[in-house]
Amino acid sequence: MRLFKKAICSAALQGLLTCAALHAAEPKLANSATWCQFDLPPLYIIDGPDANKGSVDTQAQFLMRHMPEYQHQTQVSNIRRVGEQMRNHEHVVCAGMQKNAERETYMVFSLPFVGALPPMLVMPRSKLERMRPYLNAAGEVRLPALVEGSPMVLGLAFGRSYGRDIDATMLTFKDRPNVMVRPSGQDLTEGLIKMMSLNRIDYTIAYASELSVFSKALGTEHEIVSLPIEGLPRYIPIYITAPADDWGRVFIERVNQLLRAYWNDGEFRANAFLAQTPAQRETSRTILRELNPNGGADSSSRTRP
């Protein structure tokens, strides 16, 4: 009897192990795609009356509608989680990402679908005088000199890319006591705004499209000024990304087909210039013409896939 019970237990254990192995080996659905979103207005708007009407939101949704061969879903995420999922070859995609050396090791990138105006240094006007020694003749911030020479505290969002140039600079200064990196969360700006209002940080770095968010959040009590940063390009290409594997490459090639076909489509670009000033919108339109993969041709006349 004892041997019989032992045999039953052994068989049951083997069965459980076999089921677990089969479950682990189950292939991912090749036609499923999870699009990552961030709490980052006006690029992504995840709640309120304008939910899903951000500038990146609407362009991503347009692509989803034109890729019926995939089962699309969305998840509110953060940069760290997206990185982990892509390293694990999960079927996640993300619109609105920049290239940097670290991401290129595990992500595949689409054609750039927009170009972001370069990030700027953002701070309360009350602290502007302390910044003046670190400006060049053109009024641009000499960022390395500022971080090295001033006790003012810079606040950054963990895992966020501010462009290759700033990312490389911050890698050099990441352990300095006057550089505070906020842990990764679903929002990329709200926490930094709160830290600035509480004087836990003196300044941060943000993109032009986000400046109105800072101004509204901090109000007139902390009037915001933005300063250009020395040595940055005119714009930074922005991409749609997927894991660097066969599934990701097939997905991104399909995205590239749609970008070529619908580059100037009014529905696709409906909210592309959300929260931009007239001057910023004109600059953004110029950038789109330069990035156009059709060489400036009107994609509306092309055969649609």
C-alpha positions, 0 to 999 in steps of 0.5 A, spaced: 500 500 500 505 504 501 508 503 495 502 504 491 501 511 494 508 513 493 507 511 485 500 515 485 504 521 488 510 520 483 505 520 477 501 526 480 507 530 481 510 528 474 503 530 471 503 537 474 510 538 472 508 536 465 502 541 465 507 546 468 512 545 462 507 545 457 504 552 459 511 555 459 512 553 452 505 555 450 507 560 444 504 567 444 499 569 440 502 571 434 497 576 432 496 579 439 499 586 440 499 590 447 500 598 446 503 601 452 501 608 454 504 613 459 501 618 464 504 624 459 499 629 457 499 632 452 502 626 448 498 621 452 492 622 456 489 616 460 483 619 464 478 625 464 474 628 458 480 628 453 482 621 455 485 617 449 485 624 445 493 625 446 497 627 440 501 620 440 494 616 443 490 618 436 496 616 432 497 610 435 489 608 435 489 610 427 494 605 426 491 600 430 484 601 426 488 599 420 492 593 422 485 588 423 490 582 422 492 584 430 488 583 436 490 590 439 489 592 447 492 597 451 496 598 458 498 604 462 505 602 463 512 605 465 518 606 462 521 600 466 516 595 465 516 596 458 523 595 458 522 588 462 517 586 457 521 587 451 527 584 453 522 578 455 520 578 448 512 580 450 508 582 444 508 589 447 509 595 442 510 603 444 509 609 440 513 615 442 520 612 443 527 615 442 533 611 440 539 611 445 544 606 445 541 601 451 534 601 447 537 599 441 540 592 444 533 590 445 528 594 441 526 594 433 524 601 431 519 604 426 521 609 421 520 616 425 513 618 425 514 625 428 520 629 430 520 632 437 522 639 439 528 639 443 527 638 450 528 645 455 530 646 462 524 648 466 524 652 472 521 657 476 522 664 474 524 666 481 530 661 480 532 664 474 538 669 476 542 663 479 542 660 472 545 666 469 552 664 470 551 658 466 548 661 460 552 662 453 552 668 449 546 665 445 542 664 452 542 657 452 544 653 458 551 649 458 548 643 462 554 640 464 557 646 467 551 647 471 551 640 474 558 640 475 558 648 478 552 649 481 548 646 488 542 647 484 538 640 484 536 637 477 530 632 477 529 627 472 524 621 471 528 614 471 528 611 464 526 616 460 530 618 454 531 626 453 535 625 447 542 622 446 546 628 448 543 629 454 542 622 456 550 621 455 551 627 459 547 625 465 550 618 465 556 622 467 553 625 472 548 620 475 551 619 482 552 626 483 548 629 489 545 634 486 542 630 480 535 627 483 532 621 479 525 620 481 523 612 481 519 610 475 512 611 475 506 611 470 507 619 470 513 622 467 512 629 469 506 630 475 511 627 480 517 632 478 512 638 478 510 636 485 517 636 487 519 642 484 513 646 487 515 643 494 522 646 492 525 638 493 528 640 486 530 646 483 529 645 475 528 639 470 528 637 463 522 637 459 519 637 452 516 643 449 509 640 448 509 639 456 511 646 458 503 648 458 502 642 463 507 645 468 505 652 467 497 649 469 500 645 474 504 650 478 500 656 477 502 663 477 505 662 484 511 659 481 511 662 474 515 657 469 521 659 465 524 655 459 531 655 457 534 652 451 540 647 452 546 648 448 548 643 443 542 640 442 539 638 435 533 642 431 529 636 433 529 629 435 526 623 431 520 619 435 519 612 433 514 606 434 518 600 438 517 593 438 521 587 441 527 586 437 525 579 435 522 576 429 515 578 431 517 585 432 520 586 426 514 583 422 510 588 426 514 594 425 515 593 418 507 593 417 507 599 421 512 602 416 507 600 410 502 604 414 506 610 415 508 611 408 501 610 406 498 615 411 503 620 412 499 626 411 493 623 412 488 628 416 485 623 420 492 620 422 495 627 424 488 630 427 491 631 434 499 631 432 500 638 434 496 638 440 498 644 445 503 647 441 503 654 440 502 657 432 510 657 432 511 650 434 506 647 430 509 651 424 516 648 426 513 641 427 510 641 420 517 643 417 519 637 421 514 632 418 516 634 411 523 633 412 522 626 415 517 624 410 519 617 407 516 618 401 521 624 399 516 629 400 510 626 396 503 627 398 502 620 401 494 621 400 495 619 393 499 613 394 495 606 394 493 604 401 495 597 403 
